[in-house]
Amino acid sequence: MKRTELAIIGAGPAGLSAACQAARLGVQTLLIDEYTRPGGQLIKQIHKFFGSEAHKAGVRGIDIAAGFLKELEESPVEMMLGASVWSIFPNRVLSVAVDGRTQQIRAEKIILATGASENALGFPGWTLPGVMTAGAAQTSMNINRILPGKKVLMIGAGNVGVIISYQLLQAGAQEVTIIEAKDQIGAYQVHASKVKRLGVDILTGHTVKEVTGNGRVEKAVITAVDQRYQPVPGTERTLDVDLVCLACGLTPLSDLARLAGCRFTWSPLMGNYIPLVNDKMETTVDGVYVAGDCGGVEEASTAIEEGTVAAISAAESLGLVFAARAAQLRQEARQRLCDLRSGAFGEPRRLAKDALNEEYKAYERV
């Protein structure tokens, strides 16, 4: 059986950050990802991050991923790509499918950084070719260099929907219409303003009624909705489209945390039931940590910082860093997290995370 001090599952922003931090602290680390190319969502993100220098403002996601990978290539971290972890057994034994075979790996500590999956939306015609998630459209454009459509209906006006709408226009799309069932735009104003300047209509209080076409998407019928999100008769409009993108939110991919026996809690703001963690990012199962969207959907920047905190905590638990030094490093990362969770968009998430920490403490007392 293969053994390692730390196994990190998922090579997206949280996993890459955790692996780099663990290597700096001298932890024997194995980074596992089911894809053959590490980077997760970062390798699809051609837009520049914003915020402060500490949050990599002005740097594109693809370049952030490249920086992490360069550091890992120069470190002793072992990467196992094209490998799927399908179970976690007691004593932190992983079952990993790779190259058509299953092997077991015993890890002293585990960081789960498995990210999130896109939500689907069912409506008449949703199975037609030309209906896809926004992430699939982004993969088509930014990785495979294929423009998936020229006349686009984007369903969802959050950051994902608005940013990918902008990227579709950059890639050559002729028209983009964004609809949002809620009565307000969920994206940061800076992103919404960019697409509005390009003539994109963002229709709040609207949803899709049906999509039609002969063998592929040709038309989409949209309609206004009332306060209960029910269609308002007589408000239907038909759009000529060849691509319908679903940007309907994300759900944490936390299956492995369930298999490990972690305690969960309900948090609609963070995307679903999520593993309960303390301020060290450790779950209720000793030695199992969670970082990034699998522990609550936020941004790539917060995933990076949570990966850092989890790696510091794992290294401390392994006895590779003194408690005082670990506390200092964690506090620096947590301050950056606090900065990210400020403002109208971030503050509710900071409060939600604080509530989760308090729930963890109450669980410990019981």
Number of C-alpha atoms within 10 A of each C-alpha: 7 10 14 16 16 26 27 30 27 29 31 26 33 35 35 29 25 30 33 24 20 26 19 16 17 14 25 17 24 21 22 24 24 19 15 10 11 26 24 22 18 20 21 20 22 17 16 14 18 14 12 12 10 9 19 16 13 13 15 19 23 19 16 18 23 16 12 17 19 11 16 21 12 9 15 16 20 16 19 19 18 15 21 19 20 13 18 21 13 11 14 20 20 24 17 20 17 15 10 6 8 15 12 17 19 21 22 19 24 28 29 26 31 30 29 20 16 17 12 14 13 10 11 11 17 18 13 18 16 22 22 20 21 25 19 14 26 26 19 15 20 18 12 11 11 13 17 24 23 17 22 26 26 26 26 28 27 20 20 20 28 29 22 22 29 20 20 24 19 11 17 13 18 12 19 25 19 25 25 25 24 19 14 13 21 18 18 15 10 10 17 22 13 14 21 13 9 12 11 19 14 22 22 19 20 26 23 26 18 16 24 17 15 9 9 16 22 19 21 22 16 21 22 23 21 13 10 8 14 14 19 12 9 8 11 16 12 14 16 15 23 20 26 30 25 24 27 21 19 21 22 22 21 25 14 18 27 14 13 20 16 20 17 18 14 13 16 13 12 21 19 20 18 28 27 25 27 19 20 19 26 24 24 21 17 13 19 26 31 34 32 30 30 31 32 29 25 19 15 21 22 25 28 22 26 32 32 27 32 32 36 30 26 30 25 19 16 15 11 15 18 11 15 10 12 21 17 12 15 22 14 14 21 19 12 18 21 15 17 21 20 13 10 9 13 17 15 15 20 18 12 17 20 14 13 21 18 15 16 21 14 10 12 10 7 6
